[in-house]
Amino acid sequence: MTHAHAPLAVVGGGLAGLIAAATLARGGREVHLFEGSRLGGRGRSEWMGEFAVNLGPHALYVQGLARRALLDLGVSIRGGRPPLSTLGLVEGELHPLPFTPMAAASTPLLTAGERFALARWVAGLALLRPESLRGRSVSQWLAPLAPRVRRVLGALVRVSTYCADLERFDAGAAAAQLQRALHGVLYLDGGWQSLVDGLRSRCEALGVVIHEHAAVRRVEGGLVTTDAGELGVSGAVLAVSPKVAHKLTGHPRLAEALDRATPVRAACLDLVLRGDVDPARRFALGVDRPVYVSEHSSVARFGPPGFTVVHAAVYGGQDVHGGTDPGLLRNELEEAMDLLYGDWRARQVHDRFLPAMTVAHDLPRPGEPRCPGRLAADLWVAGDWVQGEHLLLDAAVESALAAAAGLLARKAVA
Ligand SMILES: Cc1cc2nc3c(=O)[nH]c(=O)nc-3n(C[C@H](O)[C@H](O)[C@H](O)COP(=O)(O)OP(=O)(O)OC[C@H]3O[C@@H](n4cnc5c(N)ncnc54)[C@H](O)[C@@H]3O)c2cc1C
């Protein structure tokens, strides 16, 4: 890019773009943030009546990089931890999942020997070096365990990583995420919109020029082009999907990344119900199916009291049912709801079905690096598809911080 003293551009106003913009502005640069619709991306919450409900279930990792970065930028994070006690959905029945000592002692899902093997595996997890597993798949990693222990661990891997494709998922990345998950997650008051709003305020206070509803058409030769005109820039962070980043720049690394990407998908059913749900049935995971149901509102506030916000999801989404009929996914979600909360339909106030959500644009696969964040000294990409140590939002934040550091370091050298 040519304009050495020109501002920097961040394209994409999701959480990664907002964090990149705030970090660059805090580093003393003039920053323009371009967002094609409204700020927040997949991290925003949408109103369902009086309730600010996330687009599918969202949990912030207590030990994750995103939480640290948000706190460092002065964004307040309020919410609560979901219960550890979890039910397992197996062949149309509910049983305790052995994730707490009491449940482990009573669950019929495992024999005494299998419970011991599981407890030993979980105890070993904390001491494991995830790097030692890089290049192997999760399936290979779990292969020595008994099939029923593997099944239970499959549910644990899915809920911690969102990934249902254990054959193509790098065991090192999964192990690192499982270690972080052991420290718990937070459901946030006001949904993840509270993070979007906090970051917007921070960006505004730092002087970031925010262009909302301003889709970028091209980033090339030191120019960012939108329908409203052109801006000369000295560098850019593309905090968008690999497809959009490729369309904007035509960069060959992005064509390659797009070609190889294995997206992580989910189908989600977001519900607001009148009244409370049985406290013993707040959280359930499929053991023989990649299903998740969790009530989020007992530990975080999304709207007025007296109502319950429940998120249900099928990990893998359309990949699970061969990719065609969203009705099959909805049936699967409703069947899980029927099993947990028989009368939920009579109490339903709002529902939103999202059959094809992209949770992450690329999965860490064994032996295959993801797209590098640095495409050139003045051109970086950020998102949950960029190479790094983390997953999900933490990966998006990791690459956003790396991009900001790279562009700021360039100024220091110049
Ligand atoms: C159902 C679901 C559940 C999830 N649960 C969790 C979870 O529990 N924990 C966790 O850590 N992560 C979770 N994630 C992942 C997390 O939401 C994402 O990793 C994170 O929000 C990605 O942020 P981003 O800014 O990189 O991308 P996005 O949020 O996708 O933002 C990209 C932005 O770019 C904008 N844009 C696109 N094209 C252009 C253009 N041409 N010009 C300008 N702007 C453009 C888009 O409008 C969008 O706002 C979940 C995701 C989903 C979908």
The ligand as an ORCA input file, in Angstrom:
! r2SCAN-3c Opt
* xyz 0 1
  C     -24.013    -20.293     16.493
  C     -22.655    -19.811     16.950
  C     -22.236    -20.075     18.236
  C     -20.958    -19.675     18.657
  N     -20.587    -19.927     19.946
  C     -19.372    -19.523     20.369
  C     -18.979    -19.737     21.708
  O     -19.738    -20.268     22.503
  N     -17.746    -19.314     22.103
  C     -16.867    -18.709     21.233
  O     -15.766    -18.354     21.630
  N     -17.223    -18.492     19.936
  C     -18.448    -18.881     19.502
  N     -18.832    -18.658     18.207
  C     -17.856    -18.070     17.289
  C     -17.819    -16.547     17.402
  O     -19.134    -16.036     17.370
  C     -17.029    -16.021     16.211
  O     -15.750    -16.638     16.184
  C     -16.807    -14.525     16.284
  O     -17.997    -13.842     16.553
  C     -16.189    -14.104     14.947
  O     -16.003    -12.704     14.892
  P     -15.368    -12.047     13.599
  O     -15.344    -10.607     13.871
  O     -14.083    -12.712     13.273
  O     -16.339    -12.428     12.385
  P     -17.851    -11.978     12.108
  O     -18.601    -11.900     13.374
  O     -18.361    -12.899     11.067
  O     -17.721    -10.508     11.530
  C     -17.419    -10.221     10.204
  C     -18.096     -8.901      9.864
  O     -17.678     -8.471      8.570
  C     -18.765     -7.841      7.939
  N     -18.511     -7.811      6.495
  C     -18.594     -8.835      5.614
  N     -18.288     -8.412      4.372
  C     -17.979     -7.098      4.481
  C     -17.576     -6.109      3.544
  N     -17.415     -6.365      2.244
  N     -17.350     -4.852      4.000
  C     -17.498     -4.541      5.300
  N     -17.895     -5.444      6.225
  C     -18.120     -6.717      5.824
  C     -19.944     -8.704      8.361
  O     -21.174     -7.999      8.199
  C     -19.610     -8.993      9.815
  O     -20.171     -8.038     10.680
  C     -20.099    -19.022     17.762
  C     -20.527    -18.736     16.465
  C     -21.799    -19.122     16.060
  C     -22.255    -18.788     14.672
*
